[in-house]
Each structure stands twice: as C-alpha cells, then as structure tokens.
Amino acid sequence: MQATSFKGQGANFPLAEVDLDGWFHVPGIFLVAISRVRSPAHLHIRTFPNYMDLKVQRLKENVLDAQAFEEARKS
C-alpha cells in the first residue's frame, strides 16, 4: 500500500519505506513519515535530509517561536 505522509497521519503500518525527497520544506513531515511504524527495524528511509535542509527548517518562524517559548519556561 502506498500512502503520502498526509494520508498516513494517525495510521500505523507494519513496514514503511520513506522517500521525502523534495518534501523537507514542510514542517513536521519527516516526523510524521518515520513514526508510522512501531519499530525502527520496520522502517527504510530512502532519502535523508541534508544538513542545509535541516538548518533551514530550524530558521522557520514557528520553530523559533517554539524555541523561545521553551527557553522562557526554563527560566
């Protein structure tokens, strides 16, 4: 069965092969995709984000707001 990360959200699959090439700009898509199986042994990741994709994600406004909120809670 094939499913997009959007369609698979909330579902569990016995096995999953993840190919997110070109989708790393969507916040949270990687987490949704890799969390559809119960064990990492049942997961195959075809494409993994490169370092710059991850850095760009961390600069998004909602991520920065969440970091500021967490820092304020610690104080």
PQR file of N, CA, C, O and H, with PARSE charges and radii, in Angstrom:
ATOM      1  N   MET A   1       0.833  -1.176   0.000 -0.4000 1.5000
ATOM      2  CA  MET A   1       0.000   0.000   0.000 -0.0000 2.0000
ATOM      3  C   MET A   1       0.878   1.240   0.000  0.5500 1.7000
ATOM      4  O   MET A   1       1.847   1.323   0.754 -0.5500 1.4000
ATOM      5  N   GLN A   2       0.545   2.179  -0.826 -0.4000 1.5000
ATOM      6  CA  GLN A   2       1.253   3.446  -0.842 -0.0000 2.0000
ATOM      7  C   GLN A   2       0.388   4.502  -0.187  0.5500 1.7000
ATOM      8  O   GLN A   2      -0.830   4.528  -0.363 -0.5500 1.4000
ATOM      9  H   GLN A   2      -0.242   2.111  -1.439  0.4000 1.0000
ATOM     10  N   ALA A   3       1.033   5.371   0.569 -0.4000 1.5000
ATOM     11  CA  ALA A   3       0.306   6.466   1.200 -0.0000 2.0000
ATOM     12  C   ALA A   3       1.250   7.648   1.338  0.5500 1.7000
ATOM     13  O   ALA A   3       2.446   7.475   1.571 -0.5500 1.4000
ATOM     14  H   ALA A   3       2.022   5.350   0.712  0.4000 1.0000
ATOM     15  N   THR A   4       0.715   8.826   1.197 -0.4000 1.5000
ATOM     16  CA  THR A   4       1.523  10.013   1.466 -0.0000 2.0000
ATOM     17  C   THR A   4       1.596  10.195   2.974  0.5500 1.7000
ATOM     18  O   THR A   4       0.810   9.605   3.716 -0.5500 1.4000
ATOM     19  H   THR A   4      -0.257   8.966   1.008  0.4000 1.0000
ATOM     20  N   SER A   5       2.534  11.008   3.424 -0.4000 1.5000
ATOM     21  CA  SER A   5       2.630  11.278   4.858 -0.0000 2.0000
ATOM     22  C   SER A   5       1.344  11.917   5.368  0.5500 1.7000
ATOM     23  O   SER A   5       0.932  11.684   6.504 -0.5500 1.4000
ATOM     24  H   SER A   5       3.173  11.488   2.822  0.4000 1.0000
ATOM     25  N   PHE A   6       0.722  12.717   4.525 -0.4000 1.5000
ATOM     26  CA  PHE A   6      -0.529  13.353   4.925 -0.0000 2.0000
ATOM     27  C   PHE A   6      -1.632  12.311   5.129  0.5500 1.7000
ATOM     28  O   PHE A   6      -2.371  12.355   6.112 -0.5500 1.4000
ATOM     29  H   PHE A   6       1.057  12.906   3.602  0.4000 1.0000
ATOM     30  N   LYS A   7      -1.726  11.383   4.188 -0.4000 1.5000
ATOM     31  CA  LYS A   7      -2.739  10.334   4.270 -0.0000 2.0000
ATOM     32  C   LYS A   7      -2.437   9.351   5.397  0.5500 1.7000
ATOM     33  O   LYS A   7      -3.352   8.818   6.026 -0.5500 1.4000
ATOM     34  H   LYS A   7      -1.125  11.347   3.390  0.4000 1.0000
ATOM     35  N   GLY A   8      -1.170   9.117   5.644 -0.4000 1.5000
ATOM     36  CA  GLY A   8      -0.768   8.149   6.657 -0.0000 2.0000
ATOM     37  C   GLY A   8      -0.790   8.691   8.071  0.5500 1.7000
ATOM     38  O   GLY A   8      -0.589   7.936   9.022 -0.5500 1.4000
ATOM     39  H   GLY A   8      -0.427   9.549   5.133  0.4000 1.0000
ATOM     40  N   GLN A   9      -1.029   9.978   8.229 -0.4000 1.5000
ATOM     41  CA  GLN A   9      -1.011  10.561   9.567 -0.0000 2.0000
ATOM     42  C   GLN A   9      -2.071   9.896  10.441  0.5500 1.7000
ATOM     43  O   GLN A   9      -3.244   9.827  10.075 -0.5500 1.4000
ATOM     44  H   GLN A   9      -1.193  10.591   7.456  0.4000 1.0000
ATOM     45  N   GLY A  10      -1.640   9.413  11.589 -0.4000 1.5000
ATOM     46  CA  GLY A  10      -2.555   8.740  12.508 -0.0000 2.0000
ATOM     47  C   GLY A  10      -2.671   7.246  12.263  0.5500 1.7000
ATOM     48  O   GLY A  10      -3.272   6.533  13.065 -0.5500 1.4000
ATOM     49  H   GLY A  10      -0.686   9.469  11.886  0.4000 1.0000
ATOM     50  N   ALA A  11      -2.103   6.764  11.164 -0.4000 1.5000
ATOM     51  CA  ALA A  11      -2.172   5.334  10.849 -0.0000 2.0000
ATOM     52  C   ALA A  11      -0.911   4.633  11.329  0.5500 1.7000
ATOM     53  O   ALA A  11       0.112   5.272  11.574 -0.5500 1.4000
ATOM     54  H   ALA A  11      -1.614   7.344  10.512  0.4000 1.0000
ATOM     55  N   ASN A  12      -0.992   3.331  11.461 -0.4000 1.5000
ATOM     56  CA  ASN A  12       0.176   2.503  11.759 -0.0000 2.0000
ATOM     57  C   ASN A  12       0.329   1.490  10.642  0.5500 1.7000
ATOM     58  O   ASN A  12      -0.654   0.927  10.160 -0.5500 1.4000
ATOM     59  H   ASN A  12      -1.823   2.812  11.263  0.4000 1.0000
ATOM     60  N   PHE A  13       1.571   1.262  10.233 -0.4000 1.5000
ATOM     61  CA  PHE A  13       1.858   0.316   9.175 -0.0000 2.0000
ATOM     62  C   PHE A  13       2.855  -0.713   9.678  0.5500 1.7000
ATOM     63  O   PHE A  13       3.720  -0.378  10.488 -0.5500 1.4000
ATOM     64  H   PHE A  13       2.370   1.719  10.625  0.4000 1.0000
ATOM     65  N   PRO A  14       2.758  -1.965   9.220 -0.5600 1.5000
ATOM     66  CA  PRO A  14       3.716  -2.979   9.658  0.2800 2.0000
ATOM     67  C   PRO A  14       5.123  -2.702   9.132  0.5500 1.7000
ATOM     68  O   PRO A  14       6.104  -2.972   9.825 -0.5500 1.4000
ATOM     69  N   LEU A  15       5.231  -2.168   7.921 -0.4000 1.5000
ATOM     70  CA  LEU A  15       6.509  -1.812   7.301 -0.0000 2.0000
ATOM     71  C   LEU A  15       6.331  -0.482   6.580  0.5500 1.7000
ATOM     72  O   LEU A  15       5.234  -0.152   6.130 -0.5500 1.4000
ATOM     73  H   LEU A  15       4.434  -1.949   7.358  0.4000 1.0000
ATOM     74  N   ALA A  16       7.422   0.280   6.474 -0.4000 1.5000
ATOM     75  CA  ALA A  16       7.328   1.543   5.743 -0.0000 2.0000
ATOM     76  C   ALA A  16       8.648   1.851   5.047  0.5500 1.7000
ATOM     77  O   ALA A  16       9.730   1.618   5.586 -0.5500 1.4000
ATOM     78  H   ALA A  16       8.313   0.011   6.840  0.4000 1.0000
ATOM     79  N   GLU A  17       8.527   2.373   3.849 -0.4000 1.5000
ATOM     80  CA  GLU A  17       9.678   2.893   3.114 -0.0000 2.0000
ATOM     81  C   GLU A  17       9.375   4.369   2.892  0.5500 1.7000
ATOM     82  O   GLU A  17       8.356   4.721   2.297 -0.5500 1.4000
ATOM     83  H   GLU A  17       7.648   2.561   3.411  0.4000 1.0000
ATOM     84  N   VAL A  18      10.267   5.228   3.375 -0.4000 1.5000
ATOM     85  CA  VAL A  18      10.039   6.666   3.351 -0.0000 2.0000
ATOM     86  C   VAL A  18      10.916   7.312   2.290  0.5500 1.7000
ATOM     87  O   VAL A  18      12.133   7.131   2.278 -0.5500 1.4000
ATOM     88  H   VAL A  18      11.095   4.943   3.858  0.4000 1.0000
ATOM     89  N   ASP A  19      10.288   8.062   1.409 -0.4000 1.5000
ATOM     90  CA  ASP A  19      11.011   8.835   0.395 -0.0000 2.0000
ATOM     91  C   ASP A  19      10.447  10.248   0.423  0.5500 1.7000
ATOM     92  O   ASP A  19       9.383  10.511  -0.138 -0.5500 1.4000
ATOM     93  H   ASP A  19       9.299   8.210   1.419  0.4000 1.0000
ATOM     94  N   LEU A  20      11.160  11.150   1.074 -0.4000 1.5000
ATOM     95  CA  LEU A  20      10.688  12.524   1.234 -0.0000 2.0000
ATOM     96  C   LEU A  20      11.475  13.510   0.383  0.5500 1.7000
ATOM     97  O   LEU A  20      11.483  14.708   0.665 -0.5500 1.4000
ATOM     98  H   LEU A  20      12.025  10.936   1.529  0.4000 1.0000
ATOM     99  N   ASP A  21      12.123  13.023  -0.634 -0.4000 1.5000
ATOM    100  CA  ASP A  21      12.910  13.908  -1.492 -0.0000 2.0000
ATOM    101  C   ASP A  21      12.039  15.059  -1.998  0.5500 1.7000
ATOM    102  O   ASP A  21      11.020  14.838  -2.653 -0.5500 1.4000
ATOM    103  H   ASP A  21      12.116  12.050  -0.863  0.4000 1.0000
ATOM    104  N   GLY A  22      12.446  16.270  -1.689 -0.4000 1.5000
ATOM    105  CA  GLY A  22      11.709  17.450  -2.111 -0.0000 2.0000
ATOM    106  C   GLY A  22      10.611  17.887  -1.152  0.5500 1.7000
ATOM    107  O   GLY A  22       9.941  18.887  -1.410 -0.5500 1.4000
ATOM    108  H   GLY A  22      13.273  16.450  -1.156  0.4000 1.0000
ATOM    109  N   TRP A  23      10.406  17.167  -0.052 -0.4000 1.5000
ATOM    110  CA  TRP A  23       9.345  17.499   0.904 -0.0000 2.0000
ATOM    111  C   TRP A  23       9.864  17.986   2.249  0.5500 1.7000
ATOM    112  O   TRP A  23       9.071  18.215   3.162 -0.5500 1.4000
ATOM    113  H   TRP A  23      10.951  16.355   0.158  0.4000 1.0000
ATOM    114  N   PHE A  24      11.162  18.147   2.392 -0.4000 1.5000
ATOM    115  CA  PHE A  24      11.703  18.526   3.693 -0.0000 2.0000
ATOM    116  C   PHE A  24      11.355  19.955   4.092  0.5500 1.7000
ATOM    117  O   PHE A  24      11.533  20.336   5.248 -0.5500 1.4000
ATOM    118  H   PHE A  24      11.806  17.961   1.650  0.4000 1.0000
ATOM    119  N   HIS A  25      10.858  20.750   3.141 -0.4000 1.5000
ATOM    120  CA  HIS A  25      10.466  22.121   3.467 -0.0000 2.0000
ATOM    121  C   HIS A  25       9.147  22.169   4.242  0.5500 1.7000
ATOM    122  O   HIS A  25       8.797  23.215   4.790 -0.5500 1.4000
ATOM    123  H   HIS A  25      10.713  20.441   2.202  0.4000 1.0000
ATOM    124  N   VAL A  26       8.417  21.067   4.298 -0.4000 1.5000
ATOM    125  CA  VAL A  26       7.133  21.021   5.009 -0.0000 2.0000
ATOM    126  C   VAL A  26       7.403  20.681   6.476  0.5500 1.7000
ATOM    127  O   VAL A  26       7.894  19.593   6.774 -0.5500 1.4000
ATOM    128  H   VAL A  26       8.701  20.217   3.853  0.4000 1.0000
ATOM    129  N   PRO A  27       7.087  21.604   7.399 -0.5600 1.5000
ATOM    130  CA  PRO A  27       7.375  21.352   8.815  0.2800 2.0000
ATOM    131  C   PRO A  27       6.670  20.100   9.331  0.5500 1.7000
ATOM    132  O   PRO A  27       5.471  19.917   9.119 -0.5500 1.4000
ATOM    133  N   GLY A  28       7.428  19.245  10.009 -0.4000 1.5000
ATOM    134  CA  GLY A  28       6.874  18.070  10.646 -0.0000 2.0000
ATOM    135  C   GLY A  28       6.674  16.860   9.756  0.5500 1.7000
ATOM    136  O   GLY A  28       6.328  15.788  10.251 -0.5500 1.4000
ATOM    137  H   GLY A  28       8.402  19.394  10.182  0.4000 1.0000
ATOM    138  N   ILE A  29       6.882  17.002   8.462 -0.4000 1.5000
ATOM    139  CA  ILE A  29       6.580  15.900   7.539 -0.0000 2.0000
ATOM    140  C   ILE A  29       7.484  14.691   7.794  0.5500 1.7000
ATOM    141  O   ILE A  29       7.034  13.550   7.684 -0.5500 1.4000
ATOM    142  H   ILE A  29       7.163  17.873   8.060  0.4000 1.0000
ATOM    143  N   PHE A  30       8.737  14.928   8.128 -0.4000 1.5000
ATOM    144  CA  PHE A  30       9.666  13.830   8.362 -0.0000 2.0000
ATOM    145  C   PHE A  30       9.249  13.033   9.596  0.5500 1.7000
ATOM    146  O   PHE A  30       9.251  11.802   9.569 -0.5500 1.4000
ATOM    147  H   PHE A  30       9.102  15.855   8.217  0.4000 1.0000
ATOM    148  N   LEU A  31       8.892  13.725  10.674 -0.4000 1.5000
ATOM    149  CA  LEU A  31       8.463  13.041  11.895 -0.0000 2.0000
ATOM    150  C   LEU A  31       7.216  12.206  11.646  0.5500 1.7000
ATOM    151  O   LEU A  31       7.133  11.065  12.100 -0.5500 1.4000
ATOM    152  H   LEU A  31       8.890  14.724  10.697  0.4000 1.0000
ATOM    153  N   VAL A  32       6.252  12.763  10.932 -0.4000 1.5000
ATOM    154  CA  VAL A  32       5.028  12.016  10.631 -0.0000 2.0000
ATOM    155  C   VAL A  32       5.371  10.767   9.829  0.5500 1.7000
ATOM    156  O   VAL A  32       4.850   9.687  10.106 -0.5500 1.4000
ATOM    157  H   VAL A  32       6.320  13.690  10.564  0.4000 1.0000
ATOM    158  N   ALA A  33       6.236  10.911   8.848 -0.4000 1.5000
ATOM    159  CA  ALA A  33       6.567   9.781   7.978 -0.0000 2.0000
ATOM    160  C   ALA A  33       7.277   8.658   8.722  0.5500 1.7000
ATOM    161  O   ALA A  33       6.963   7.486   8.514 -0.5500 1.4000
ATOM    162  H   ALA A  33       6.659  11.789   8.623  0.4000 1.0000
ATOM    163  N   ILE A  34       8.229   8.996   9.584 -0.4000 1.5000
ATOM    164  CA  ILE A  34       9.005   7.942  10.242 -0.0000 2.0000
ATOM    165  C   ILE A  34       8.313   7.354  11.461  0.5500 1.7000
ATOM    166  O   ILE A  34       8.741   6.318  11.970 -0.5500 1.4000
ATOM    167  H   ILE A  34       8.484   9.948   9.754  0.4000 1.0000
ATOM    168  N   SER A  35       7.258   7.991  11.933 -0.4000 1.5000
ATOM    169  CA  SER A  35       6.596   7.495  13.143 -0.0000 2.0000
ATOM    170  C   SER A  35       5.371   6.636  12.842  0.5500 1.7000
ATOM    171  O   SER A  35       4.535   6.427  13.722 -0.5500 1.4000
ATOM    172  H   SER A  35       6.910   8.832  11.519  0.4000 1.0000
ATOM    173  N   ARG A  36       5.252   6.142  11.630 -0.4000 1.5000
ATOM    174  CA  ARG A  36       4.098   5.318  11.260 -0.0000 2.0000
ATOM    175  C   ARG A  36       4.303   3.843  11.563  0.5500 1.7000
ATOM    176  O   ARG A  36       3.358   3.060  11.461 -0.5500 1.4000
ATOM    177  H   ARG A  36       5.931   6.311  10.915  0.4000 1.0000
ATOM    178  N   VAL A  37       5.515   3.446  11.933 -0.4000 1.5000
ATOM    179  CA  VAL A  37       5.800   2.041  12.269 -0.0000 2.0000
ATOM    180  C   VAL A  37       6.112   1.935  13.761  0.5500 1.7000
ATOM    181  O   VAL A  37       6.486   2.917  14.402 -0.5500 1.4000
ATOM    182  H   VAL A  37       6.282   4.082  12.016  0.4000 1.0000
ATOM    183  N   ARG A  38       5.955   0.742  14.294 -0.4000 1.5000
ATOM    184  CA  ARG A  38       6.168   0.550  15.734 -0.0000 2.0000
ATOM    185  C   ARG A  38       7.635   0.365  16.110  0.5500 1.7000
ATOM    186  O   ARG A  38       8.010   0.565  17.265 -0.5500 1.4000
ATOM    187  H   ARG A  38       5.651  -0.056  13.774  0.4000 1.0000
ATOM    188  N   SER A  39       8.463  -0.013  15.144 -0.4000 1.5000
ATOM    189  CA  SER A  39       9.868  -0.275  15.441 -0.0000 2.0000
ATOM    190  C   SER A  39      10.741   0.289  14.319  0.5500 1.7000
ATOM    191  O   SER A  39      10.370   0.196  13.149 -0.5500 1.4000
ATOM    192  H   SER A  39       8.159  -0.176  14.206  0.4000 1.0000
ATOM    193  N   PRO A  40      11.894   0.872  14.657 -0.5600 1.5000
ATOM    194  CA  PRO A  40      12.806   1.350  13.611  0.2800 2.0000
ATOM    195  C   PRO A  40      13.265   0.239  12.667  0.5500 1.7000
ATOM    196  O   PRO A  40      13.658   0.510  11.533 -0.5500 1.4000
ATOM    197  N   ALA A  41      13.215  -1.006  13.133 -0.4000 1.5000
ATOM    198  CA  ALA A  41      13.606  -2.137  12.285 -0.0000 2.0000
ATOM    199  C   ALA A  41      12.646  -2.318  11.113  0.5500 1.7000
ATOM    200  O   ALA A  41      12.989  -2.968  10.125 -0.5500 1.4000
ATOM    201  H   ALA A  41      12.896  -1.226  14.054  0.4000 1.0000
ATOM    202  N   HIS A  42      11.458  -1.753  11.213 -0.4000 1.5000
ATOM    203  CA  HIS A  42      10.457  -1.875  10.156 -0.0000 2.0000
ATOM    204  C   HIS A  42      10.409  -0.657   9.242  0.5500 1.7000
ATOM    205  O   HIS A  42       9.453  -0.469   8.490 -0.5500 1.4000
ATOM    206  H   HIS A  42      11.179  -1.225  12.015  0.4000 1.0000
ATOM    207  N   LEU A  43      11.446   0.162   9.316 -0.4000 1.5000
ATOM    208  CA  LEU A  43      11.482   1.422   8.572 -0.0000 2.0000
ATOM    209  C   LEU A  43      12.689   1.467   7.645  0.5500 1.7000
ATOM    210  O   LEU A  43      13.805   1.151   8.058 -0.5500 1.4000
ATOM    211  H   LEU A  43      12.223   0.009   9.927  0.4000 1.0000
ATOM    212  N   HIS A  44      12.470   1.855   6.404 -0.4000 1.5000
ATOM    213  CA  HIS A  44      13.553   2.074   5.458 -0.0000 2.0000
ATOM    214  C   HIS A  44      13.435   3.511   4.950  0.5500 1.7000
ATOM    215  O   HIS A  44      12.406   3.889   4.390 -0.5500 1.4000
ATOM    216  H   HIS A  44      11.563   2.111   6.069  0.4000 1.0000
ATOM    217  N   ILE A  45      14.483   4.309   5.145 -0.4000 1.5000
ATOM    218  CA  ILE A  45      14.473   5.707   4.704 -0.0000 2.0000
ATOM    219  C   ILE A  45      15.281   5.802   3.423  0.5500 1.7000
ATOM    220  O   ILE A  45      16.495   5.599   3.436 -0.5500 1.4000
ATOM    221  H   ILE A  45      15.319   4.002   5.600  0.4000 1.0000
ATOM    222  N   ARG A  46      14.615   6.111   2.316 -0.4000 1.5000
ATOM    223  CA  ARG A  46      15.288   6.188   1.015 -0.0000 2.0000
ATOM    224  C   ARG A  46      16.112   7.465   0.895  0.5500 1.7000
ATOM    225  O   ARG A  46      17.258   7.430   0.448 -0.5500 1.4000
ATOM    226  H   ARG A  46      13.629   6.276   2.305  0.4000 1.0000
ATOM    227  N   THR A  47      15.539   8.570   1.287 -0.4000 1.5000
ATOM    228  CA  THR A  47      16.257   9.850   1.210 -0.0000 2.0000
ATOM    229  C   THR A  47      16.255  10.478   2.590  0.5500 1.7000
ATOM    230  O   THR A  47      15.232  10.490   3.275 -0.5500 1.4000
ATOM    231  H   THR A  47      14.608   8.599   1.650  0.4000 1.0000
ATOM    232  N   PHE A  48      17.379  10.988   2.987 -0.4000 1.5000
ATOM    233  CA  PHE A  48      17.515  11.630   4.282 -0.0000 2.0000
ATOM    234  C   PHE A  48      17.852  13.090   4.050  0.5500 1.7000
ATOM    235  O   PHE A  48      18.606  13.399   3.128 -0.5500 1.4000
ATOM    236  H   PHE A  48      18.210  10.978   2.431  0.4000 1.0000
ATOM    237  N   PRO A  49      17.316  13.999   4.856 -0.5600 1.5000
ATOM    238  CA  PRO A  49      17.592  15.417   4.615  0.2800 2.0000
ATOM    239  C   PRO A  49      19.077  15.725   4.765  0.5500 1.7000
ATOM    240  O   PRO A  49      19.758  15.176   5.632 -0.5500 1.4000
ATOM    241  N   ASN A  50      19.565  16.617   3.902 -0.4000 1.5000
ATOM    242  CA  ASN A  50      20.951  17.023   4.064 -0.0000 2.0000
ATOM    243  C   ASN A  50      21.038  18.096   5.145  0.5500 1.7000
ATOM    244  O   ASN A  50      20.018  18.595   5.620 -0.5500 1.4000
ATOM    245  H   ASN A  50      19.013  17.063   3.198  0.4000 1.0000
ATOM    246  N   TYR A  51      22.225  18.436   5.516 -0.4000 1.5000
ATOM    247  CA  TYR A  51      22.468  19.363   6.613 -0.0000 2.0000
ATOM    248  C   TYR A  51      21.788  20.714   6.380  0.5500 1.7000
ATOM    249  O   TYR A  51      21.214  21.283   7.309 -0.5500 1.4000
ATOM    250  H   TYR A  51      23.054  18.031   5.130  0.4000 1.0000
ATOM    251  N   MET A  52      21.847  21.225   5.163 -0.4000 1.5000
ATOM    252  CA  MET A  52      21.253  22.535   4.882 -0.0000 2.0000
ATOM    253  C   MET A  52      19.727  22.489   4.978  0.5500 1.7000
ATOM    254  O   MET A  52      19.119  23.457   5.435 -0.5500 1.4000
ATOM    255  H   MET A  52      22.313  20.763   4.409  0.4000 1.0000
ATOM    256  N   ASP A  53      19.105  21.408   4.564 -0.4000 1.5000
ATOM    257  CA  ASP A  53      17.653  21.275   4.721 -0.0000 2.0000
ATOM    258  C   ASP A  53      17.259  21.366   6.193  0.5500 1.7000
ATOM    259  O   ASP A  53      16.276  22.020   6.544 -0.5500 1.4000
ATOM    260  H   ASP A  53      19.599  20.622   4.193  0.4000 1.0000
ATOM    261  N   LEU A  54      18.035  20.705   7.048 -0.4000 1.5000
ATOM    262  CA  LEU A  54      17.749  20.741   8.476 -0.0000 2.0000
ATOM    263  C   LEU A  54      17.967  22.133   9.053  0.5500 1.7000
ATOM    264  O   LEU A  54      17.178  22.587   9.882 -0.5500 1.4000
ATOM    265  H   LEU A  54      18.833  20.174   6.763  0.4000 1.0000
ATOM    266  N   LYS A  55      19.018  22.813   8.630 -0.4000 1.5000
ATOM    267  CA  LYS A  55      19.293  24.167   9.118 -0.0000 2.0000
ATOM    268  C   LYS A  55      18.186  25.137   8.714  0.5500 1.7000
ATOM    269  O   LYS A  55      17.782  25.983   9.512 -0.5500 1.4000
ATOM    270  H   LYS A  55      19.659  22.445   7.957  0.4000 1.0000
ATOM    271  N   VAL A  56      17.695  25.023   7.484 -0.4000 1.5000
ATOM    272  CA  VAL A  56      16.626  25.901   7.010 -0.0000 2.0000
ATOM    273  C   VAL A  56      15.363  25.666   7.829  0.5500 1.7000
ATOM    274  O   VAL A  56      14.664  26.624   8.159 -0.5500 1.4000
ATOM    275  H   VAL A  56      18.023  24.336   6.836  0.4000 1.0000
ATOM    276  N   GLN A  57      15.054  24.417   8.165 -0.4000 1.5000
ATOM    277  CA  GLN A  57      13.880  24.118   8.992 -0.0000 2.0000
ATOM    278  C   GLN A  57      13.951  24.829  10.329  0.5500 1.7000
ATOM    279  O   GLN A  57      12.944  25.332  10.826 -0.5500 1.4000
ATOM    280  H   GLN A  57      15.622  23.638   7.898  0.4000 1.0000
ATOM    281  N   ARG A  58      15.150  24.871  10.918 -0.4000 1.5000
ATOM    282  CA  ARG A  58      15.311  25.480  12.239 -0.0000 2.0000
ATOM    283  C   ARG A  58      15.147  26.991  12.204  0.5500 1.7000
ATOM    284  O   ARG A  58      14.966  27.609  13.253 -0.5500 1.4000
ATOM    285  H   ARG A  58      15.969  24.463  10.515  0.4000 1.0000
ATOM    286  N   LEU A  59      15.207  27.602  11.024 -0.4000 1.5000
ATOM    287  CA  LEU A  59      15.056  29.044  10.905 -0.0000 2.0000
ATOM    288  C   LEU A  59      13.612  29.482  10.671  0.5500 1.7000
ATOM    289  O   LEU A  59      13.335  30.680  10.622 -0.5500 1.4000
ATOM    290  H   LEU A  59      15.355  27.099  10.172  0.4000 1.0000
ATOM    291  N   LYS A  60      12.705  28.546  10.526 -0.4000 1.5000
ATOM    292  CA  LYS A  60      11.299  28.897  10.292 -0.0000 2.0000
ATOM    293  C   LYS A  60      10.722  29.576  11.534  0.5500 1.7000
ATOM    294  O   LYS A  60      11.095  29.263  12.665 -0.5500 1.4000
ATOM    295  H   LYS A  60      12.931  27.573  10.565  0.4000 1.0000
ATOM    296  N   GLU A  61       9.813  30.504  11.297 -0.4000 1.5000
ATOM    297  CA  GLU A  61       9.270  31.325  12.382 -0.0000 2.0000
ATOM    298  C   GLU A  61       8.623  30.493  13.486  0.5500 1.7000
ATOM    299  O   GLU A  61       8.827  30.774  14.667 -0.5500 1.4000
ATOM    300  H   GLU A  61       9.510  30.758  10.379  0.4000 1.0000
ATOM    301  N   ASN A  62       7.855  29.485  13.124 -0.4000 1.5000
ATOM    302  CA  ASN A  62       7.184  28.687  14.160 -0.0000 2.0000
ATOM    303  C   ASN A  62       8.183  27.888  15.001  0.5500 1.7000
ATOM    304  O   ASN A  62       7.942  27.655  16.185 -0.5500 1.4000
ATOM    305  H   ASN A  62       7.690  29.257  12.164  0.4000 1.0000
ATOM    306  N   VAL A  63       9.290  27.469  14.408 -0.4000 1.5000
ATOM    307  CA  VAL A  63      10.326  26.751  15.162 -0.0000 2.0000
ATOM    308  C   VAL A  63      11.019  27.708  16.115  0.5500 1.7000
ATOM    309  O   VAL A  63      11.266  27.361  17.270 -0.5500 1.4000
ATOM    310  H   VAL A  63       9.486  27.658  13.445  0.4000 1.0000
ATOM    311  N   LEU A  64      11.334  28.906  15.647 -0.4000 1.5000
ATOM    312  CA  LEU A  64      11.979  29.905  16.504 -0.0000 2.0000
ATOM    313  C   LEU A  64      11.054  30.300  17.655  0.5500 1.7000
ATOM    314  O   LEU A  64      11.512  30.467  18.785 -0.5500 1.4000
ATOM    315  H   LEU A  64      11.133  29.188  14.709  0.4000 1.0000
ATOM    316  N   ASP A  65       9.756  30.450  17.378 -0.4000 1.5000
ATOM    317  CA  ASP A  65       8.787  30.774  18.430 -0.0000 2.0000
ATOM    318  C   ASP A  65       8.725  29.659  19.470  0.5500 1.7000
ATOM    319  O   ASP A  65       8.666  29.931  20.669 -0.5500 1.4000
ATOM    320  H   ASP A  65       9.384  30.313  16.460  0.4000 1.0000
ATOM    321  N   ALA A  66       8.738  28.416  19.020 -0.4000 1.5000
ATOM    322  CA  ALA A  66       8.699  27.278  19.943 -0.0000 2.0000
ATOM    323  C   ALA A  66       9.958  27.235  20.805  0.5500 1.7000
ATOM    324  O   ALA A  66       9.884  26.929  21.995 -0.5500 1.4000
ATOM    325  H   ALA A  66       8.786  28.196  18.046  0.4000 1.0000
ATOM    326  N   GLN A  67      11.104  27.536  20.218 -0.4000 1.5000
ATOM    327  CA  GLN A  67      12.351  27.557  20.987 -0.0000 2.0000
ATOM    328  C   GLN A  67      12.320  28.663  22.031  0.5500 1.7000
ATOM    329  O   GLN A  67      12.743  28.451  23.167 -0.5500 1.4000
ATOM    330  H   GLN A  67      11.165  27.785  19.251  0.4000 1.0000
ATOM    331  N   ALA A  68      11.822  29.847  21.660 -0.4000 1.5000
ATOM    332  CA  ALA A  68      11.728  30.962  22.601 -0.0000 2.0000
ATOM    333  C   ALA A  68      10.782  30.609  23.745  0.5500 1.7000
ATOM    334  O   ALA A  68      11.062  30.931  24.900 -0.5500 1.4000
ATOM    335  H   ALA A  68      11.478  30.019  20.737  0.4000 1.0000
ATOM    336  N   PHE A  69       9.670  29.953  23.437 -0.4000 1.5000
ATOM    337  CA  PHE A  69       8.720  29.533  24.460 -0.0000 2.0000
ATOM    338  C   PHE A  69       9.375  28.553  25.432  0.5500 1.7000
ATOM    339  O   PHE A  69       9.222  28.687  26.646 -0.5500 1.4000
ATOM    340  H   PHE A  69       9.442  29.691  22.499  0.4000 1.0000
ATOM    341  N   GLU A  70      10.100  27.574  24.902 -0.4000 1.5000
ATOM    342  CA  GLU A  70      10.781  26.590  25.760 -0.0000 2.0000
ATOM    343  C   GLU A  70      11.815  27.254  26.648  0.5500 1.7000
ATOM    344  O   GLU A  70      11.931  26.913  27.826 -0.5500 1.4000
ATOM    345  H   GLU A  70      10.224  27.465  23.916  0.4000 1.0000
ATOM    346  N   GLU A  71      12.566  28.193  26.103 -0.4000 1.5000
ATOM    347  CA  GLU A  71      13.566  28.903  26.904 -0.0000 2.0000
ATOM    348  C   GLU A  71      12.902  29.716  28.010  0.5500 1.7000
ATOM    349  O   GLU A  71      13.411  29.760  29.131 -0.5500 1.4000
ATOM    350  H   GLU A  71      12.473  28.470  25.147  0.4000 1.0000
ATOM    351  N   ALA A  72      11.775  30.360  27.714 -0.4000 1.5000
ATOM    352  CA  ALA A  72      11.054  31.160  28.709 -0.0000 2.0000
ATOM    353  C   ALA A  72      10.529  30.265  29.833  0.5500 1.7000
ATOM    354  O   ALA A  72      10.518  30.673  30.994 -0.5500 1.4000
ATOM    355  H   ALA A  72      11.362  30.325  26.804  0.4000 1.0000
ATOM    356  N   ARG A  73      10.094  29.050  29.495 -0.4000 1.5000
ATOM    357  CA  ARG A  73       9.583  28.110  30.513 -0.0000 2.0000
ATOM    358  C   ARG A  73      10.694  27.649  31.449  0.5500 1.7000
ATOM    359  O   ARG A  73      10.445  27.396  32.627 -0.5500 1.4000
ATOM    360  H   ARG A  73      10.103  28.718  28.551  0.4000 1.0000
ATOM    361  N   LYS A  74      11.913  27.538  30.936 -0.4000 1.5000
ATOM    362  CA  LYS A  74      13.036  27.075  31.755 -0.0000 2.0000
ATOM    363  C   LYS A  74      13.453  28.120  32.782  0.5500 1.7000
ATOM    364  O   LYS A  74      13.973  27.782  33.845 -0.5500 1.4000
ATOM    365  H   LYS A  74      12.115  27.744  29.979  0.4000 1.0000
ATOM    366  N   SER A  75      13.226  29.380  32.462 -0.4000 1.5000
ATOM    367  CA  SER A  75      13.664  30.472  33.360 -0.0000 2.0000
ATOM    368  C   SER A  75      12.763  30.642  34.560  0.5500 1.7000
ATOM    369  O   SER A  75      13.005  31.514  35.394 -0.5500 1.4000
ATOM    370  H   SER A  75      12.804  29.654  31.598  0.4000 1.0000
TER
END
